[in-house]
Amino acid sequence: MYIYSVTVSIDKDVAKEWHGWMKRKHIPEVMETGYFTEYKMCKVLNVEDEGETYSTQYTFKEMQDIENYQKHEAPRLQADMKRLYEGKYIAFRTLLEIV
C-alpha cells in the first residue's frame, strides 16, 4: 500500500473558502477517479508561516494507480485549483510506501 500526500500552504485570507472547496468538490472528484481507496485531510500544526498548511493523504494499492492518476487525471484537477487560487498557495506532492 502507498500514500500520495499533497501538502498545501494556503493564504489565510482564502483558507476557509479553500478548505470548503477541498471537502465539497476537489477531494470527492479525486476519489471518484477510482485510483484511491481512502483519504485523510490533516492540518499541519508545527509550521510557522503566513498561511495555513494542510496535508491530504490518498491511499492507493499499486504504483500503476498513481502513474495512471498522474497521467490521466491530475493535470485537470490541479488546473482547477490553480484557476481558483493561483498566487494564494504553494503545494508539494510526496509518494510514500506503507511499511
PyMOL commands that set and color helices and strands:
alter all, ss='L'
color gray80, all
select helices_A, chain A and resi 12-32+63-72+74-85
alter helices_A, ss='H'
color red, helices_A
select strands_A, chain A and resi 2-11+38-43+51-60+89-97
alter strands_A, ss='S'
color yellow, strands_A
deselect
rebuild
show_as cartoon
